[in-house]
């Protein structure tokens, strides 16, 4: 859809744009629901966790650590915090595009922000010139579509858990990997992205092997971002050097020309 056609309904624009991607949210929610059933959680526990915590990756990791007889509360809190630290980076990238929008609406929208809606909003921003209010409504629409799909998926997955005891056998756990790869293609801006992406992926892979837990998410994101920022700084420095050199050359030429003109005039008189 183009911006002109959807200028009066940005929320619906975002909601529709995320419909297909939300299918992955449904599948991931179903995987969580079925695993929660296997771990012995009740339907209410599973539904409330998805509705109010709403952090799919953290929820899945929590299930792997879940032990009703000896719940590692501190480890769960720390692990979930580390996994969700990436949202701070998303907030930083969204802030310039949401300047001017009502803050209460911004914070309300961020409550259900996910990686997919964040990426969709930025991709849309690159395609079209969006003001802060349009961007916010688009983001909220996309986030809500994914949120609802995840909730319905959790309910369905818990029910299916009576028959499916290992969702990974069906390849359900690969759904998010596939959707992230498709979003990555949409965020590609050219060969300049190769180095930051390669560094981010390499550091994430290396840290996942060397450092326990999910720190690789933050380490990969930060190193890739720093490389991208440093590249921009280097380009700016190079441009500054070139401009300074050109300025010096032009100034020298003008000064030399004026000097010769003055000498010629002095000789003439």
C-alpha positions in Angstrom: 0.0 0.0 0.0 1.2 3.5 -0.7 1.1 6.3 1.8 -1.5 8.4 0.0 -4.0 5.5 0.1 -3.5 4.9 3.8 -2.8 8.4 5.1 -6.1 8.4 7.1 -5.7 4.8 8.5 -2.0 4.2 9.6 -3.1 1.8 12.3 -4.8 -0.4 9.8 -1.9 0.0 7.4 0.5 -1.4 10.1 -1.9 -4.1 11.2 -2.3 -5.4 7.6 1.4 -5.1 6.9 2.1 -7.5 9.8 -0.6 -10.0 9.1 1.5 -12.5 7.3 4.4 -12.1 9.7 2.0 -12.5 12.6 1.5 -16.1 11.4 5.0 -16.7 12.8 3.9 -15.2 16.1 1.0 -17.7 16.1 3.3 -20.6 15.5 5.8 -19.5 18.1 2.9 -18.9 20.6 1.7 -22.4 19.8 5.1 -23.8 20.5 5.3 -22.0 23.8 1.8 -23.1 24.8 2.5 -26.8 24.0 5.8 -26.7 25.9 4.1 -25.0 28.8 1.6 -27.8 28.9 4.4 -30.4 28.9 6.2 -28.5 31.8 3.0 -28.7 33.9 1.8 -25.1 33.7 -1.9 -24.6 33.7 -3.8 -22.9 30.9 -4.3 -19.8 33.0 -0.6 -19.6 33.9 0.4 -19.9 30.2 -2.2 -17.4 29.0 -1.3 -14.8 31.7 2.5 -15.2 31.0 1.9 -14.6 27.3 -0.5 -11.7 27.9 1.6 -9.7 30.6 5.2 -10.8 30.2 4.9 -11.2 26.4 8.6 -11.9 25.7 8.6 -15.0 23.5 12.3 -15.8 23.6 12.5 -15.2 27.4 9.4 -17.3 28.0 10.9 -20.2 26.0 14.2 -19.9 27.9 12.2 -19.8 31.2 10.5 -23.0 30.3 13.8 -24.7 29.8 14.8 -23.7 33.4 11.4 -24.4 34.8 11.3 -26.6 37.9 8.1 -26.4 40.0 9.9 -28.0 43.0 13.0 -25.7 42.9 12.3 -22.6 40.8 15.5 -20.7 40.1 13.9 -17.3 40.4 17.1 -15.2 40.4 18.5 -17.0 37.4 15.2 -16.6 35.6 15.1 -12.8 36.2 18.7 -12.2 35.1 18.3 -14.4 32.0 15.1 -12.7 31.0 16.7 -9.3 31.6 19.7 -10.1 29.4 17.5 -11.5 26.6 15.2 -8.4 26.6 18.1 -5.9 26.7 17.8 -5.7 22.9 14.6 -3.7 23.3 16.7 -0.8 24.7 18.5 -0.8 21.4 15.2 -0.8 19.5 14.0 2.1 21.5 17.1 4.1 20.7 16.6 3.6 17.0 12.9 4.4 17.2 13.2 7.6 19.2 14.2 10.0 16.4 11.2 8.8 14.3 8.7 9.3 17.1 9.7 12.8 18.2 6.6 14.9 18.6 4.1 12.1 19.2 2.3 12.1 22.6 4.6 10.3 25.1 1.8 8.3 26.7 0.9 6.9 23.3 4.5 6.1 22.6 5.0 4.2 25.9 1.7 2.4 25.4 2.8 1.2 22.0 6.2 0.1 23.2 4.5 -2.2 25.8 3.8 -4.7 22.9 6.8 -3.9 20.7 8.4 -6.9 19.1 11.4 -7.4 16.8 9.1 -7.9 13.8 7.0 -4.8 14.2 10.1 -2.7 15.0 11.7 -3.9 11.7 8.5 -3.4 9.7 8.2 0.2 11.0 11.8 1.0 10.1 11.4 -0.6 6.6 8.3 1.4 6.0 10.0 4.6 7.2 12.7 4.0 4.6 10.2 3.6 1.9 8.0 6.6 2.7 8.2 9.9 4.4 6.2 9.4 7.6 5.5 11.9 10.4 5.8 10.8 14.0 2.1 10.2 14.5 1.8 8.1 11.4 4.9 6.1 12.4 3.5 5.5 15.9 0.1 4.4 14.6 1.7 2.1 12.0 4.0 0.6 14.7 1.1 0.1 17.1 -1.0 -1.6 14.5 1.8 -4.0 13.5 2.6 -4.7 17.1 -1.0 -5.4 18.0 -1.4 -7.8 15.1 1.6 -9.8 16.3 0.4 -9.6 20.0 -3.0 -11.0 19.2 -1.5 -13.8 17.0 0.9 -14.8 19.8 -2.0 -14.9 22.4 -4.2 -17.1 20.1 -1.2 -19.3 19.4 -0.6 -19.8 23.1 -4.1 -20.9 23.7 -4.1 -23.2 20.7 -0.7 -24.6 21.5 -1.7 -25.4 25.1 -4.7 -27.3 23.8 -2.7 -29.1 21.2 -0.2 -30.0 23.9 -2.4 -32.9 24.9 -1.3 -34.5 21.6 2.0 -32.8 20.6 4.6 -33.4 23.3 7.7 -32.1 21.4 7.0 -29.1 19.0 10.6 -29.1 17.7 9.9 -32.4 16.0 7.6 -30.5 13.6 10.2 -27.7 13.0 8.0 -25.1 14.7 11.0 -23.6 16.5 12.5 -22.6 13.2 9.6 -20.3 12.3 11.2 -17.2 13.9 14.5 -17.9 12.3 12.8 -17.9 8.9 10.9 -14.7 9.5 14.0 -12.9 10.8 15.8 -13.8 7.6 13.0 -12.4 5.5 13.0 -9.2 7.5 16.8 -8.9 7.1 16.4 -8.9 3.4 14.0 -5.9 3.7 16.5 -4.0 5.8 19.4 -4.5 3.3 20.7 -1.1 2.1 23.6 -2.2 0.0 27.2 -3.4 0.2 27.9 -0.9 3.0 25.9 -3.2 5.3 28.2 -6.2 4.7 30.9 -5.4 7.2 28.6 -4.4 10.2 26.4 -7.4 9.6 29.3 -9.8 9.2 30.9 -8.5 12.4 27.6 -8.7 14.3 26.9 -12.2 13.2 30.5 -13.3 13.9 30.6 -11.8 17.4 27.2 -13.3 18.2 28.4 -16.7 17.1 31.7 -16.4 19.0 30.2 -15.1 22.2 27.4 -17.8 22.1 30.2 -20.4 22.2 32.5 -18.7 24.8 29.9 -16.9 27.1 27.1 -18.8 28.8 23.6 -17.5 28.5 22.1 -15.1 25.9 24.7 -12.3 26.1 25.5 -13.1 22.4 22.3 -11.1 21.4 23.6 -7.9 23.0 27.2 -8.4 22.1 26.4 -9.0 18.4 24.1 -6.1 18.2 26.4 -3.6 20.0 29.5 -4.6 18.0 27.7 -4.5 14.7 26.3 -1.1 15.6 29.6 0.3 16.7 31.3 -0.9 13.5 28.5 0.8 11.5 28.8 4.0 13.5 32.6 3.9 13.2 32.4 3.4 9.5 30.2 6.5 9.3 32.7 8.5 11.4 35.6 7.4 9.2 33.6 8.5 6.1 32.9 11.8 7.7 36.6 12.2 8.6 37.7 11.3 5.1 35.1 13.8 3.6 36.5 16.4 6.0 40.0 15.8 4.9 39.1 15.9 1.2 37.1 19.2 1.7 40.0 20.7 3.7 42.5 19.7 1.1 40.3 21.2 -1.7 39.8 24.3 0.3 43.5 24.7 0.9 44.3 24.1 -2.8 41.6 26.7 -3.9 42.8 29.2 -1.3 46.4 28.7 -2.4 45.5 29.1 -6.0 43.5 32.3 -5.3 46.2 33.7 -3.1 48.9 32.9 -5.7 46.7 34.5 -8.4 46.1 37.7 -6.4 49.8 37.9 -5.6 50.8 37.7 -9.3 48.2 40.3 -10.2 49.5 42.7 -7.5 53.1 42.1 -8.7 52.1 42.8 -12.3 50.3 46.0 -11.4 53.2 47.2 -9.3 55.6 46.6 -12.2 53.3 48.4 -14.5 53.4 51.6 -12.4 
